[in-house]
Amino acid sequence: VSTVDFFPPLADDADDFGAIAASNACSDVFAMGGRVVLAVNVAAFPEELPRETVAAILAAASRTVAEAGGTVAGGHTIRNPEPVFGLAVQGVVDPRRVFRKSGARPGDVAMLSKPLGTGLVTAAGDDAQVRAAIAGMRTLNRSAAEALVSVADGVHAVTDVTGYGLAGHGWEMAERSGVQFVIDAASLPVYAGAREIAARGVRTGGDPRNRAYAGEHLVATADEASVALCMDPQTSGGLLAAVDAGSVTRLVDAGFTVVGAFTAGEPAVAIC
């Protein structure tokens, strides 16, 4: 399995930037139940960017890929007015055990492995809140994927929550599975400060695009702050899984949170 992801800096610190980019790029492999093997850097840096900054970005990415179980084997760099960095990641997965976005069943429990709110917190959080969100973004989804693999027979669909937010990526699962995704707003795990920031009316640029993406397939009866959390674009977000009830306890023990359920009906997303 192969994937590629890259973006401009989301953190001022070079080490954070490199680690978050690598964690984010590896996530698609983990979302398929795969094992990271190899990665190559995809980089664009201004000529005036100090060498030590470039070296710190690359070193942090290399350490993160090693933590994911793989190796960075070179890459390609071009000159660009704005720094852009990411990786193309290759992994392997048992073809009989591939996790896909499709396959969720009525009665499945929806579980999420990381809190929400990276966009909101990095946009308007205080220093402590931003640091906590950065720590979450640096965290690989490797252990979450391994937990899902350990209960693979009870796992029916998986995706990682990134730019489209929980509602957008949940809609993709619902549409491809022919079910409804019902989000329990009261149970959403969030980074410190995220809900308060949303309640103040702060929104990122991705929020309106994600609302448009869900479009008429979205039904929301929850408060607006909860809806905003579901629309917030995530960087290096958690894994969203549709699992049977018998797998819930083991996944909660592994750090997952129950965030809703999949039910019968025309494909849609409901935030209640």
Phi, psi and chi 1 to 4 in degrees:
 res  aa     phi    psi   chi1   chi2   chi3   chi4
   1 VAL       -  142.5  -68.6      -      -      -
   2 SER  -133.2  148.2  -62.9      -      -      -
   3 THR  -153.1  161.0 -176.6      -      -      -
   4 VAL  -144.3  141.5   61.2      -      -      -
   5 ASP  -154.8  138.5 -146.4  -40.0      -      -
   6 PHE  -156.9  157.2   51.8   88.3      -      -
   7 PHE  -165.4  167.8   42.2   65.5      -      -
   8 PRO   -69.3  169.9  -15.3   28.7      -      -
   9 PRO   -60.6  135.6  -23.2   33.5      -      -
  10 LEU  -105.8   -5.0  -69.8  123.5      -      -
  11 ALA  -141.7  148.9      -      -      -      -
  12 ASP   -72.7  -30.4  -66.2  -28.4      -      -
  13 ASP   -79.2  131.7 -178.4   80.4      -      -
  14 ALA   -63.6  -39.3      -      -      -      -
  15 ASP   -62.8  -42.8 -169.0   85.5      -      -
  16 ASP   -62.6  -44.3  -73.7  -25.2      -      -
  17 PHE   -58.9  -48.3 -179.4   29.4      -      -
  18 GLY   -64.5  -42.3      -      -      -      -
  19 ALA   -68.1  -41.8      -      -      -      -
  20 ILE   -65.5  -43.0  -68.8  169.2      -      -
  21 ALA   -60.1  -42.3      -      -      -      -
  22 ALA   -69.3  -43.7      -      -      -      -
  23 SER   -60.2  -43.4  179.3      -      -      -
  24 ASN   -64.0  -42.5 -175.4   73.5      -      -
  25 ALA   -67.9  -34.0      -      -      -      -
  26 CYS   -73.8  -18.2  -69.5      -      -      -
  27 SER   -62.0  -37.4 -168.8      -      -      -
  28 ASP   -63.4  -34.9  -80.2  -22.6      -      -
  29 VAL   -64.9  -45.0  172.3      -      -      -
  30 PHE   -65.6  -34.4  -67.9  132.8      -      -
  31 ALA   -64.8  -20.8      -      -      -      -
  32 MET   -95.2    3.9  -64.1 -176.2   71.5      -
  33 GLY    80.5   17.8      -      -      -      -
  34 GLY   -91.2  175.4      -      -      -      -
  35 ARG  -118.4  126.0  176.0  171.0   56.6   86.6
  36 VAL   -69.1  133.0  171.4      -      -      -
  37 VAL  -118.3  -47.2  174.2      -      -      -
  38 LEU  -146.2  145.5 -175.3   72.7      -      -
  39 ALA  -142.5  150.9      -      -      -      -
  40 VAL  -127.4  141.4  -68.7      -      -      -
  41 ASN   -73.7  143.3  -64.7  -40.2      -      -
  42 VAL  -122.3  108.9  179.0      -      -      -
  43 ALA  -135.7  144.0      -      -      -      -
  44 ALA  -140.3  118.0      -      -      -      -
  45 PHE  -130.7  146.6  -63.7  127.6      -      -
  46 PRO   -65.8  147.0  -16.1   28.8      -      -
  47 GLU   -61.6  -30.3  -73.5 -168.9   83.2      -
  48 GLU   -83.4   -4.3   63.8  -87.1   15.9      -
  49 LEU   -66.0  127.6 -166.6   67.4      -      -
  50 PRO   -57.1  143.3  -24.3   33.8      -      -
  51 ARG   -57.8  -37.8  -80.3 -178.8  172.6  -91.2
  52 GLU   -67.1  -28.6   56.9  -91.3   24.0      -
  53 THR   -69.6  -46.2  -59.9      -      -      -
  54 VAL   -59.8  -44.2  173.6      -      -      -
  55 ALA   -62.4  -39.0      -      -      -      -
  56 ALA   -66.1  -40.3      -      -      -      -
  57 ILE   -61.6  -48.9  -66.8  169.5      -      -
  58 LEU   -66.4  -38.7  -61.6  179.4      -      -
  59 ALA   -66.5  -42.1      -      -      -      -
  60 ALA   -64.4  -40.2      -      -      -      -
  61 ALA   -63.6  -42.0      -      -      -      -
  62 SER   -63.7  -42.1 -179.7      -      -      -
  63 ARG   -63.6  -38.9  -70.4 -165.5  -56.2  -88.8
  64 THR   -68.6  -42.0  -58.3      -      -      -
  65 VAL   -63.8  -38.4  170.9      -      -      -
  66 ALA   -62.9  -40.1      -      -      -      -
  67 GLU   -64.2  -30.6 -175.8 -176.7  -13.6      -
  68 ALA   -75.5  -12.6      -      -      -      -
  69 GLY   106.6    5.5      -      -      -      -
  70 GLY  -119.9 -169.1      -      -      -      -
  71 THR  -135.8  138.8  -57.7      -      -      -
  72 VAL   -86.4  124.0  173.6      -      -      -
  73 ALA  -117.2   61.6      -      -      -      -
  74 GLY    87.6 -150.5      -      -      -      -
  75 GLY   155.0 -158.9      -      -      -      -
  76 HIS  -144.3  137.6 -174.2   66.1      -      -
  77 THR  -127.8  138.0  -54.8      -      -      -
  78 ILE  -126.6  165.0   64.0  169.7      -      -
  79 ARG   -82.0  140.7  -66.8 -175.0  -65.1  -88.2
  80 ASN  -156.8  143.3 -163.3   59.4      -      -
  81 PRO   -61.0  -29.6  -22.7   33.2      -      -
  82 GLU  -118.5  138.8 -179.5 -179.2   17.8      -
  83 PRO   -63.7  136.0  -17.7   29.9      -      -
  84 VAL  -139.2  132.6  176.6      -      -      -
  85 PHE  -148.8  146.5  179.2   69.5      -      -
  86 GLY  -174.8 -164.5      -      -      -      -
  87 LEU  -146.2  151.2  -59.4   97.2      -      -
  88 ALA   -98.3  125.7      -      -      -      -
  89 VAL  -120.2  134.3 -176.9      -      -      -
  90 GLN  -114.7  140.4  -73.1   72.6   49.0      -
  91 GLY  -141.1  177.9      -      -      -      -
  92 VAL  -128.3  149.7  -67.0      -      -      -
  93 VAL  -149.8  143.7   62.0      -      -      -
  94 ASP   -63.2  120.2 -175.0  -25.2      -      -
  95 PRO   -61.3  -18.2   20.6  -31.7      -      -
  96 ARG   -86.4   -6.0  -60.9  163.9  -60.6  177.3
  97 ARG  -129.9   30.1  -63.5  -77.2 -172.6  176.1
  98 VAL   -77.1  127.2  179.0      -      -      -
  99 PHE   -82.9  134.3  -64.2  148.8      -      -
 100 ARG  -127.5  166.9  -54.7 -177.0 -172.2  -81.5
 101 LYS   -70.8  -28.5  -66.9  179.8 -177.3  178.5
 102 SER   -87.6  158.1   58.7      -      -      -
 103 GLY   117.7   -8.4      -      -      -      -
 104 ALA   -61.2  143.8      -      -      -      -
 105 ARG  -121.6  150.0  -54.4  171.7 -173.9  175.9
 106 PRO   -55.5  132.2  -25.4   35.2      -      -
 107 GLY    98.6  -12.1      -      -      -      -
 108 ASP   -67.8  150.9  -81.7   -9.5      -      -
 109 VAL   -96.1  136.8  178.6      -      -      -
 110 ALA   -93.3  126.2      -      -      -      -
 111 MET  -129.7  143.4  -55.3 -166.4   73.1      -
 112 LEU  -127.2  137.5 -177.3   64.6      -      -
 113 SER   -94.9  -11.1   67.8      -      -      -
 114 LYS  -136.6  157.2  -75.6 -171.5 -175.1 -177.4
 115 PRO   -66.3  166.9  -17.7   30.4      -      -
 116 LEU  -103.9  162.3  -60.6  168.9      -      -
 117 GLY   113.8   14.3      -      -      -      -
 118 THR   -63.1  -38.6   64.2      -      -      -
 119 GLY   -65.6  -46.2      -      -      -      -
 120 LEU   -64.8  -44.2  -69.6  163.6      -      -
 121 VAL   -69.8  -43.4  171.7      -      -      -
 122 THR   -68.3  -22.8   54.5      -      -      -
 123 ALA   -81.4  -35.9      -      -      -      -
 124 ALA  -144.4   13.0      -      -      -      -
 125 GLY   -83.6  163.4      -      -      -      -
 126 ASP   -80.9  177.6   61.8   30.4      -      -
 127 ASP   -58.2  -44.7  -72.0  -14.4      -      -
 128 ALA   -65.2  -40.3      -      -      -      -
 129 GLN   -66.4  -41.4  -68.0  165.0  -11.0      -
 130 VAL   -64.4  -41.5  171.1      -      -      -
 131 ARG   -62.1  -40.1  -71.8  -52.7  -49.1  170.7
 132 ALA   -64.6  -41.3      -      -      -      -
 133 ALA   -66.5  -39.3      -      -      -      -
 134 ILE   -62.5  -42.0  -74.2  174.1      -      -
 135 ALA   -59.6  -39.9      -      -      -      -
 136 GLY   -66.5  -40.5      -      -      -      -
 137 MET   -68.6  -31.1  -71.3 -172.8  -76.2      -
 138 ARG   -71.1  -21.0  -70.5  178.7   64.2  116.6
 139 THR   -74.8  127.1  -58.6      -      -      -
 140 LEU   -71.0  155.3  -72.3  161.3      -      -
 141 ASN   -89.4   15.9  -82.5  -39.8      -      -
 142 ARG   -61.5  -51.2  179.4  176.6 -178.3  173.2
 143 SER   -66.0  -34.5   61.7      -      -      -
 144 ALA   -64.7  -42.2      -      -      -      -
 145 ALA   -65.2  -41.2      -      -      -      -
 146 GLU   -63.9  -36.1  -70.2  171.1  -10.5      -
 147 ALA   -64.1  -41.1      -      -      -      -
 148 LEU   -65.9  -40.9  -69.0  172.0      -      -
 149 VAL   -61.7  -33.6  169.8      -      -      -
 150 SER   -68.2  -19.8   74.0      -      -      -
 151 VAL  -122.2   36.5  -66.7      -      -      -
 152 ALA   -54.4  -35.6      -      -      -      -
 153 ASP   -65.5  -21.5  -71.2  -19.4      -      -
 154 GLY   -97.1    1.7      -      -      -      -
 155 VAL  -100.8  122.1  178.4      -      -      -
 156 HIS  -107.3  -24.2  -59.2  145.1      -      -
 157 ALA  -161.8  147.9      -      -      -      -
 158 VAL  -146.9  145.3 -177.6      -      -      -
 159 THR  -148.8  166.5 -169.2      -      -      -
 160 ASP  -103.3  145.9   61.3  -28.5      -      -
 161 VAL   -93.6  111.3  178.3      -      -      -
 162 THR  -130.8 -122.1   51.9      -      -      -
 163 GLY   -61.1  -29.8      -      -      -      -
 164 TYR   -83.2   -2.3  -71.4  125.5      -      -
 165 GLY    74.8  174.5      -      -      -      -
 166 LEU   -61.1  -42.6  177.6   63.1      -      -
 167 ALA   -66.4  -42.8      -      -      -      -
 168 GLY   -67.2  -46.9      -      -      -      -
 169 HIS   -71.5  -32.3  -70.6  -71.9      -      -
 170 GLY   -64.8  -36.2      -      -      -      -
 171 TRP   -63.5  -40.4  159.0 -117.5      -      -
 172 GLU   -59.1  -42.7  -68.7  179.0  -25.5      -
 173 MET   -64.2  -44.1  -71.6  177.6   68.5      -
 174 ALA   -63.5  -45.9      -      -      -      -
 175 GLU   -62.9  -45.0 -179.4 -174.7   32.1      -
 176 ARG   -74.2  -19.3  -63.0 -177.1 -171.1 -164.0
 177 SER  -100.3  -12.9  -56.0      -      -      -
 178 GLY    71.4   36.6      -      -      -      -
 179 VAL  -136.2  174.8  -64.5      -      -      -
 180 GLN  -102.1  142.7  -66.5 -172.4   -5.7      -
 181 PHE  -106.8  112.3  175.4   34.0      -      -
 182 VAL  -104.8  114.8 -179.5      -      -      -
 183 ILE   -94.2  128.3  -59.6  171.6      -      -
 184 ASP   -89.7  100.2  177.9    7.2      -      -
 185 ALA   -58.9  -33.7      -      -      -      -
 186 ALA   -69.6  -19.8      -      -      -      -
 187 SER   -98.6   -0.7   69.0      -      -      -
 188 LEU   -63.6  127.1  -66.2  175.3      -      -
 189 PRO   -79.2  133.4   30.1  -32.8      -      -
 190 VAL  -135.2  152.3  -61.7      -      -      -
 191 TYR   -69.3  151.6  -73.8  106.6      -      -
 192 ALA   -53.7  127.8      -      -      -      -
 193 GLY    91.5  -16.7      -      -      -      -
 194 ALA   -63.1  -46.0      -      -      -      -
 195 ARG   -65.5  -40.6 -175.0  172.3  -72.7  -81.5
 196 GLU   -65.8  -38.9  -68.2   74.8   17.3      -
 197 ILE   -64.1  -43.1  -68.1  166.9      -      -
 198 ALA   -62.9  -40.2      -      -      -      -
 199 ALA   -66.1  -25.5      -      -      -      -
 200 ARG   -76.4   -8.4  -64.5 -155.9  -50.5  -96.9
 201 GLY    96.6    5.1      -      -      -      -
 202 VAL   -69.4  134.4  174.5      -      -      -
 203 ARG  -139.3  144.7  -58.7  -70.0 -177.1  -90.8
 204 THR   -90.1  170.6   62.5      -      -      -
 205 GLY   -63.5  -26.0      -      -      -      -
 206 GLY   -77.0  -17.9      -      -      -      -
 207 ASP   -57.5  -54.3 -179.8  -74.0      -      -
 208 PRO   -64.7  -32.3   19.9  -31.7      -      -
 209 ARG   -67.3  -38.1  -69.3 -167.8  -69.4  -88.7
 210 ASN   -71.3  -33.9  -71.2  -16.0      -      -
 211 ARG   -64.9  -39.7  -69.2  173.8 -167.6  -99.0
 212 ALA   -67.4  -34.9      -      -      -      -
 213 TYR   -64.7  -44.1 -177.3   63.9      -      -
 214 ALA   -70.8  -38.1      -      -      -      -
 215 GLY    53.6 -134.7      -      -      -      -
 216 GLU   -72.4   -6.4   62.6 -176.0   12.6      -
 217 HIS   -85.9   -0.7  -53.2  -69.5      -      -
 218 LEU  -102.1  132.7  173.8   69.9      -      -
 219 VAL  -124.2  122.8  176.9      -      -      -
 220 ALA  -127.6  119.4      -      -      -      -
 221 THR  -114.2   -3.6   58.4      -      -      -
 222 ALA   -77.5  170.0      -      -      -      -
 223 ASP   -65.9  159.3   61.0  -78.8      -      -
 224 GLU   -63.9  -34.0  173.2   54.9   26.6      -
 225 ALA   -62.0  -40.3      -      -      -      -
 226 SER   -66.0  -40.7  -65.0      -      -      -
 227 VAL   -61.8  -43.1  175.8      -      -      -
 228 ALA   -61.7  -37.4      -      -      -      -
 229 LEU   -63.5  -36.5  -73.0  166.0      -      -
 230 CYS   -74.2  -22.5  -65.5      -      -      -
 231 MET   -94.4  -12.8  -63.0  -63.1  170.8      -
 232 ASP   -64.0  123.4 -171.4   42.8      -      -
 233 PRO   -67.5  132.6   22.6  -31.0      -      -
 234 GLN  -104.4  145.5  -57.0  -60.3  -72.7      -
 235 THR  -110.8  128.8  -60.7      -      -      -
 236 SER    50.7   49.6 -171.4      -      -      -
 237 GLY   -77.0 -176.9      -      -      -      -
 238 GLY   -83.8  177.4      -      -      -      -
 239 LEU   -89.8  133.3  -59.6 -175.6      -      -
 240 LEU  -105.0  123.1  173.5   64.1      -      -
 241 ALA  -127.3  143.3      -      -      -      -
 242 ALA  -102.0  114.5      -      -      -      -
 243 VAL  -131.0  160.4  -55.1      -      -      -
 244 ASP   -77.9  162.6   63.8   22.5      -      -
 245 ALA   -61.0  -29.2      -      -      -      -
 246 GLY   -70.0  -14.4      -      -      -      -
 247 SER   -96.1   -9.2  -56.4      -      -      -
 248 VAL   -61.4  -48.6  170.2      -      -      -
 249 THR   -59.6  -46.1  -61.4      -      -      -
 250 ARG   -63.7  -36.4  -73.4 -179.5   62.3  179.2
 251 LEU   -74.6  -35.3  -68.1  175.2      -      -
 252 VAL   -60.8  -41.8  167.2      -      -      -
 253 ASP   -62.5  -26.2  -69.9  -17.0      -      -
 254 ALA   -89.9    2.9      -      -      -      -
 255 GLY   106.6   -0.8      -      -      -      -
 256 PHE   -76.6  156.7  -80.5   78.3      -      -
 257 THR  -123.9  137.7  -59.3      -      -      -
 258 VAL   -73.1  123.7  175.0      -      -      -
 259 VAL  -119.4    3.1  -64.3      -      -      -
 260 GLY   157.2 -151.8      -      -      -      -
 261 ALA  -154.9  163.4      -      -      -      -
 262 PHE  -108.8  132.0  -67.7   89.2      -      -
 263 THR  -129.3  165.8   63.5      -      -      -
 264 ALA   -71.7  151.8      -      -      -      -
 265 GLY   137.4  174.2      -      -      -      -
 266 GLU   -60.5  137.9  -73.4  -63.9  -46.4      -
 267 PRO   -52.5  130.1  -28.7   36.6      -      -
 268 ALA  -168.5  168.6      -      -      -      -
 269 VAL  -121.7  128.8  174.8      -      -      -
 270 ALA  -120.8  128.3      -      -      -      -
 271 ILE  -108.1  108.6  -52.9  173.4      -      -
 272 CYS  -117.6      -  -54.6      -      -      -
